[in-house]
Amino acid sequence: MRTQRQAPSALSPSERAIAARIDGIASAADALPIRDPDLAEVMELLHRMAACYSAVPVQWMAGDAIKKLRAYAAKQSKGGV
């Protein structure tokens, strides 16, 4: 099921609340940059997932995020930074 984005004035109250949360997430990411490249890529994927209105790309991005987290965990278990 595909949902089209609506103009801000046409958003329902719950859609406006979600949009406000996405804006808050984006500003927090700018204030607290993540230095590890694997985790920074996971953060970017999560931001894209939060802004997405279709399930299919979210599933792809979730799979990519899981791979990045596994790479980070493997790096940490080998004594990485």
Buried (B, 14 or more C-beta within 10 A) or exposed (E): EEEEEEEEEEBEEEBEEBBEEEEEBEEEBEEEEEEBEBBBBBBBBBBBBBBBEEEEEBEBBEEBBEBBBEBBEEBEEEEEE
